[in-house]
Amino acid sequence: MSKSTKYLLISLPTSITPSHHRDDALDAITATISPDNGSVTPFPIPEFKIGTLDALVQQADELAKLEAACQGVVGKVGDALRNILDGDEGQIEKMKTVNDKPVDQYLRTFSWNKVKYRADKSLAELIDLLQKEAASIDNDVRSKYSQYNQVKNTLATLQRKQTGNLATKSLAAVVDPRTLVQNSEYIETHLIAVPGQQVKEFLKTYETIAPMVVPRSATLVAQDDEFTLYAVTTFRKHSTEFVHKCREQKWIPRDFKYVEGGKEEERREVERVGGDERKLWGETLRLGRTAWSEAVMVWVHVLVLRVFVETVLRYGLPLDFVCTLVKTPGTKQADKAKRNLDEKYSYLAGNAFGRDKKGRVKKDDPNELHAVEGAAAEYTAYVSYDFEFN
């Protein structure tokens, strides 16, 4: 499926042809759109149970909001897949299938899922069912993706501690415990990461920046390209002031407590969290693939209900209409297809469309004529919804 592919789901009364036959209506639509602008496929829609006119008007608004929500869920699942796969478009496209079919094939061979969404249920029941399913998919993906991100971030933090500079990395593998004064009631050792360009200043002044720093106690512990790590001994009652003064000088005190076997424990922790991250990556990817498939199916079923409800409101009873899926190569061709349909079937809108002096269709005030709460859809003389998958 090309990223630029745009679909139109349109419904027209069979009265657009003298025979009132669906096949003739489909032929007329195909000829109007023209092969240059898109391909036309019949799109079967069941006849659902119709309630009152007031209920239909309310359901049209509910479905408009629900469709926007479904589109959002599909987009969020797609974003999760993109992040999981580090933007690998080839792999992302492989994940984006519906019941293991390419999306285009699913749409061209669409059949209402009568097992999950029984057509003998009321429209209100179907809307409620689809709404709950979309919310469930959204919650499942959000929860699993959040869980994966937490573990991924934990692993990244642990890895930074293994590979960062002396100001940030773990010191378990760096510090020899013999350089530390331990278990003393009166004195303690501080580890200070000093930027390379400040080493001379540090050695010159560290003894005097706070009271009761043990003279000549600065001991070189380790060095990298950015920092030099020193161990400095002070009396405990002045430790807080010494640490504070070091921070003022832009020297970085490192909290460190020697633990027997700490280096090995850190290595095991990295391995454990790494294993958790790999496991969750696989789980999140599998869920993302399934969720994208299910989210697209819910979205398309909601679109079908929108077409049906709008068809009843537009064309009335008895129901006699043809629904088609128009696949276009992009927005430009989709707009041309709609203009062709507008030109030919503008009479269906009654006085909503006029014509200019050259006979071209002129729309009077589309915003007033077709105001759907939460949507800014352009008014057309026929039922039409366009959508695409990113």
CORNOR-V929176 format. One record per backbone hydrogen bond with DSSP energy under -1.0 kcal/mol. NH is the residue of the N-H (numbers start at 0). CO is the residue of the C=O. Records with the same first field share a line. If there is no record, write none. Layout:
NH: CO + CO
This chain:
4: 1
5: 327
6: 386
7: 325
8: 384
9: 323
10: 382
11: 321
13: 319
15: 12
16: 13
19: 16
24: 20
25: 21
26: 22
27: 23
28: 24
29: 25
30: 26
31: 27
32: 28
33: 29
36: 33
37: 33
38: 326
40: 324
42: 322
55: 51
56: 52
57: 53
58: 54
59: 55
60: 56
61: 57
62: 58
63: 59
64: 60
65: 61
66: 62
67: 63
68: 64
69: 65
70: 66
71: 67
72: 68
73: 69
74: 70
75: 71
76: 72
77: 73
78: 74
79: 75
80: 76
81: 77
82: 78
83: 79
84: 80
85: 82
86: 81
87: 84
88: 86
91: 87
92: 88
93: 89
94: 90
95: 91
96: 94
97: 100
100: 97
105: 101
106: 102
107: 103
108: 104
109: 106
113: 111
116: 112
120: 117
125: 121
126: 122
127: 123
128: 124
129: 125
130: 126
131: 127
132: 128
133: 129
134: 130
135: 131
136: 132
137: 133
138: 134
139: 135
140: 136
141: 137
142: 138
143: 139
144: 140
145: 141
146: 142
147: 143
148: 144
149: 145
150: 146
151: 147
152: 148
153: 149
154: 150
155: 151
156: 152
157: 153
158: 154
159: 155
160: 156
162: 158
163: 159
167: 164
168: 164
169: 160
173: 170
174: 170
178: 175
179: 176
187: 233
189: 231
191: 229
192: 251
193: 227
195: 225
197: 194
198: 195
201: 197
202: 198
203: 199
204: 200
205: 201
207: 204
213: 232
216: 213
218: 230
220: 228
221: 228
223: 226
227: 193
228: 221
229: 191
230: 218
231: 189
233: 187
234: 211
235: 185
237: 234
238: 235
241: 237
242: 238
243: 239
244: 240
245: 241
246: 242
247: 243
248: 244
249: 246
250: 245
251: 192
253: 190
261: 258
264: 260
265: 261
266: 262
267: 263
268: 264
269: 265
270: 266
271: 267
272: 268
273: 269
274: 270
275: 271
276: 272
277: 273
278: 274
279: 275
280: 276
281: 277
282: 278
283: 279
284: 280
285: 281
286: 282
287: 283
288: 284
289: 285
290: 286
291: 287
292: 288
293: 289
294: 290
295: 291
296: 292
297: 293
298: 294
299: 295
300: 296
301: 297
302: 298
303: 299
304: 300
305: 301
306: 302
307: 303
308: 304
309: 305
310: 306
311: 307
312: 308
313: 309
314: 310
315: 311
321: 11
323: 9
324: 40
325: 7
326: 38
327: 5
333: 329
334: 330
335: 331
336: 332
337: 333
338: 334
339: 335
340: 336
341: 337
342: 338
343: 339
344: 340
347: 344
348: 345
349: 346
351: 348
353: 361
355: 359
358: 355
361: 353
363: 351
368: 364
369: 365
374: 371
382: 10
384: 8
386: 6
